[in-house]
């Protein structure tokens, strides 16, 4: 058995450039398709904030109102603390683009919100619309330190109350 070889003609420089242009065009079309298909949040700056943006490891304090497509308000809060990593992906992405004192309008597609799950007053596959003001944010370590200080203060108050309740005069009472 013999194998017959077929000689290939060399490709001209013009032909090589056409092949490369075709490859680049295909890559560009694939990237455009991926960009179009990938769900993205709508993010509009109403009022620019200042400073750095929070990270996913931070805890934010926000004022917000959330609405459905039909305008129904499903949630609102004047001062809500939230761990950025603990909210739906679209809201977390938006928070990491905000700055302190800024006001923003956010539209979260279902894929980056609650998806096909109904959650409380939010029906499955809902697009979420938020107006959010980033009031403040702290790192997780700062929040833990603040919580520890509060616990220590509460323990001291409890100890003082217990000492005062065992027959000791209240603080500031003159001793005989």
Buried (B, 14 or more C-beta within 10 A) or exposed (E): EEEEEEEEEEEEEEEEEEEEEEEEEEEEEEEEEEEEEEEBBBBEEEEEBEEEBBEBEBBBBBBBBBBBEEEEEBBEEEEBBBBBEEBBBBBBBBBBBBBBBBBBBBBBBBBBBBBEEEEEEBBEBBBBBBBBBBBEBBEBEEBEEEEEEEEEEEEEEEEEEEEEEEEEEEEEEEEE
